Amino acid sequence: MFKFKLVLITIFAAFMLMLTGCSGDAGQEEGNPTSDENKMEKEEQKEQQAKSDAEFIIKAEPQKIEHIHGIGYPGNDEGLYVASHHGLKIFKNGEWLETTDENHDYMGFQAVEDGFFASGHPAEGSDLKNPLGLVKSTDSGKTLDKIAFYGESDFHFLSASYQDKVLYLINEEPNPDLERGIYVSKDRGGTWEPVELNGLEAQSLGMMAVHPENGGTLAMATREGVFVSDDYGATMKRAGDYQMVTAAAYSRESLYISPVEHEEIKLVRLTNEQPNTGEELPIPKLKHDNPITYIAAHPEQEGRISFITILNDLYESEDGGKTWNQLLVNGRAE
C-alpha cells in the first residue's frame, strides 16, 4: 500500500472598488456619495461578506469522515484543516466545522501562509473540469484559483513551502506539459523543472515535505527510510537509519517523520542541527495495520503538531508531542 514506483524523467482576483471623487470646496456634487455614505456602503459589504462566510462554513453534524487525503494549518485561519473525499472539515476552537458548498475531492492538500494548494476532482454537479489540476484557495475553498494543468492531471503527491514560492509534485501520468516524474516550481506553479534526486537510494516514493521558510529544503519519505536535500532535490542523502518512513512534515526548527520498525508505529523529531539523531516522541499506541499517513506541523506555533492514520484516527498536540488530544476516532467527528 505504501509502495509508489519511482518514475524519473521529467484570485482570488484582486477586487478594487473605484469611488468617483468630486471637485469644489463646498460639499459633494449632486448624485455623488458622501463620505458617510461611502463608509456605510463599505460596512454593508463587510457584513455581507461575513454573512457569506458564515453561510459557507458551518458547524458540522456528527459524521464519519472518510477518504482523507491531507491535513494542515493554513496561515490565514486558526483551524486544523482536513481534506476529504467530500470537501474540507475544520477543527477550530474545540469543534468541527465544514463547508456547505464546493465540497471537492481534494488530493495532495498542502496548507500555506495565505491558504492552501490542492489537486483532485470536482464535487458532483460542479461546473469545474475534472481533474482539477493544481489549484489554490485563499478563502477556505470558496473559490479556487486554477494554477496549472487544469482538466489534465490529478496529483496525489504535492508539497509546498509555507512561506516562499516553491512547489513540488509527483506526476504519475503524462500530461501535455510534463512526462512522468518529480518536478519543482520556484514561482508557485508558473514554470516546472525535473527534480534530479541524485543519491536517493530507494525503489519507492511516499510523502514529500518542504521546509516552511526555505523551499530548497526537501524531505522524501520512502520504504527505505527518509532522504533530505538542501538544493531543491538535486542531491539527496539519508537522514538517520530508518527502514520505512510513511509520513514527514517540517516545522521551522524540526523534521517530523513516522518510521515503522518491527511493526511498531513511531513519531520521531529530527532537528536541523542534528538531522541524523532522532528524538522519539510518545504517541498513543497504534496497531501495526494503522500507520501514520500524514503529519502536519504548524509553521507559526512551534510544537503544535498533528497526525492522522490510515484508519482515520486523528491526533493533535500543542506541547511538542508530550500530550495528545484525539480529534477523530476511525473518522468519527462528534
Summary of the structure (lengths in Angstrom):
residues: 334
radius of gyration: 22.0
end to end distance: 29.0
largest distance: 83.8
contacts: 1073
relative contact order: 0.12
helix: 7%
strand: 38%
